[in-house]
């Protein structure tokens, strides 16, 4: 019989890049969620994870510790940090960027962290599972676990998501009978809540009818299942600059309205001299539709639905310079140097994995100005290194915090080709 490890008394050295307290135990680095630097804590081993500990009790608290504002904090895995005073939290988040760039050998100015939480998150994905004793659970995943923590409210949500949690419960109730785990993506739009359900598989006509009635009762703008329409009461629309964009089902948007506006303002400033701009990984156009007020735009993304929505919005909005949007997989078919020669500026905002294939081609091009937007400091540093080695100079990085209470940080940077 394997011996059960005894709980440990640990002194936390600092908060790591993932938001966990970092300590030494028996000569090994270990990680304690919800602990702060300088604290003495009582923690226990996490089975199967020799470097992880579970916080039992804070025996000597840091002067920087504050009371969390959400009753689900520490159980729900959505937020990693609500227990840290705002000033050291902001310094820590900026320091993540500084340290990661230094590790990549990138020496540049890192601006102060820009808060972009605004009114809160305008999109969420809730999970629905049948728990023990055939009890339905709808909520967020627990930290480092697939367990679902049922919730009835979330204080970091934009008020325009009011009713989203109730709608998710109402949608899950008839669907849980299919016996499959569900992911329910909900986005706040000007027209109301836009909901896309994933994981249900094919449904009988009777179940689709029940979903339609739920959508009516919850007054959803639209309900889709794996992108297929169940019911649309009114097209879900968001404003981007002066344009009105009708969203495709399951569309990606920046997490907060303030986050989108902050990133777009930084991009516009870096592109202020651009006359013909390529917007790569353009999505539904958060940059393209704003930049088109002053510049010609060519926009590219692998999501054909997003590209179509962008093109329709641009065509129907007066006062914009020409916008041409094209569906193209930039991971498999990056724009080559000869295709880039007509542009004076390129903006790219890839998913978390970065844009290594496309950046390699940018580094081989003669584009005068390249603007990078990233949601992953590690892949940003890798891509930045490629541009710098290809002859670009980085003019500085601005970190943006739209994922407050988490270790995630957005970045915007401008690169100029050396003359």
Secondary structure, 3 states (H helix, E strand, C coil): CCCCCCCEEEECCEECCCCCEEEEECCEEEEECCCCCCCEEEEEEECCEEEEEEEEEEEECCCCECCCCCCCECCECCCCCCCECHHHHHHHHHHHHHHHHHHCCCCCCECCCEECCCCCECEEEEEEEECHHHCEEEEEEECCCCCEEECCCCCCECHHHCCHHHHHHHHHHHHHHHCCCEEEEEEEECCEEEEEEECCCCCCHHHHHHHHHHHHHCCCCEEEECCEEEEECCCCEEEECCEEEECCCCCCCCCCHHHHHHHHHHHHHHCCCCCEEEEECCCCCCCHHHHCCCCEEEEEECCHHHHHHHHHHHHCCCCCCCEEEEECCCCCCCCCHHHHCCCCEEEECCCCCCCHHHHHHHHCCCCCEEEEEECCHHHHHHHHHHHHHCCEEEEEEEEEECCCCCCCCEEEEEEEECC
